[in-house]
Amino acid sequence: MCAVSLPNTSYPFSLALFYDPVHLSENRIVRGFNHFTAIYKKKLFCFASLETLCQFLKYPLIYSKMKLPRKINKNYSQKGN
């Protein structure tokens, strides 16, 4: 189990940050929720579940570099769990 504390400040979103970066690393596009969030290097990331949030917190350097693909092909799944 992990615990996250967010300060009361506003952080900019990019389009990719609305999607769970852990799922993006698995070639899946899954929308994150605002109640599963973390701030890393002044960027706010959203996650689909507590499990993926905790996974991100273990390896933030890896997952923070994930980006949405320019084109979505058949290798990407748009479905959640």
C-alpha positions as CSV (number, residue, x, y, z in Angstrom):
1,M,0.0,0.0,0.0
2,C,1.2,3.5,-0.7
3,A,0.2,6.9,0.5
4,V,0.2,10.1,-1.6
5,S,-0.1,13.7,-0.3
6,L,-0.7,16.5,-2.7
7,P,-0.1,20.2,-2.0
8,N,-2.9,22.7,-2.6
9,T,-1.3,24.1,-5.8
10,S,-2.3,24.0,-9.4
11,Y,-0.1,22.1,-11.8
12,P,-0.3,22.1,-15.6
13,F,-1.7,19.1,-17.4
14,S,-0.6,17.9,-20.8
15,L,-2.9,15.7,-22.8
16,A,-0.7,12.7,-22.1
17,L,-1.0,13.3,-18.4
18,F,-4.7,12.5,-18.5
19,Y,-3.9,8.9,-19.4
20,D,-2.3,6.4,-17.1
21,P,1.4,6.2,-17.9
22,V,1.8,2.7,-16.5
23,H,-0.8,1.5,-19.0
24,L,0.8,3.5,-21.8
25,S,4.0,1.5,-21.1
26,E,1.9,-1.7,-21.8
27,N,0.6,-0.3,-25.1
28,R,-2.8,0.4,-23.5
29,I,-4.5,3.8,-23.5
30,V,-6.5,4.1,-20.2
31,R,-7.9,7.3,-18.9
32,G,-6.7,8.2,-15.4
33,F,-8.9,9.6,-12.6
34,N,-8.4,12.8,-10.6
35,H,-8.5,10.9,-7.3
36,F,-5.4,8.8,-8.3
37,T,-2.8,11.5,-8.9
38,A,0.9,12.1,-8.3
39,I,3.2,15.0,-8.9
40,Y,6.6,14.3,-10.4
41,K,9.0,17.0,-11.6
42,K,6.2,19.7,-11.4
43,K,3.8,17.6,-13.6
44,L,0.6,16.1,-12.5
45,F,-0.1,12.5,-13.5
46,C,-3.4,10.7,-13.3
47,F,-3.9,7.0,-12.9
48,A,-6.6,4.4,-13.5
49,S,-6.1,2.6,-10.2
50,L,-4.2,2.7,-6.9
51,E,-2.1,-0.2,-8.2
52,T,-0.8,1.7,-11.2
53,L,-0.3,4.8,-9.0
54,C,1.9,2.7,-6.6
55,Q,3.8,1.2,-9.6
56,F,4.5,4.7,-10.9
57,L,5.8,5.8,-7.5
58,K,8.3,2.9,-7.5
59,Y,9.7,3.8,-10.9
60,P,8.7,7.5,-11.7
61,L,11.7,8.1,-14.0
62,I,10.6,5.4,-16.3
63,Y,6.9,6.0,-16.4
64,S,7.1,9.8,-16.5
65,K,8.6,9.6,-20.0
66,M,5.6,7.8,-21.5
67,K,3.8,9.7,-24.3
68,L,0.7,9.1,-26.2
69,P,1.3,7.7,-29.6
70,R,0.8,10.0,-32.6
71,K,-1.3,7.4,-34.3
72,I,-3.3,4.7,-32.6
73,N,-2.8,1.4,-34.3
74,K,-4.2,-2.1,-33.6
75,N,-1.4,-2.8,-31.0
76,Y,-2.9,-0.3,-28.6
77,S,-5.9,-1.2,-26.5
78,Q,-8.3,1.6,-25.5
79,K,-10.1,-0.5,-22.9
80,G,-9.5,-0.3,-19.2
81,N,-9.0,-3.3,-16.9
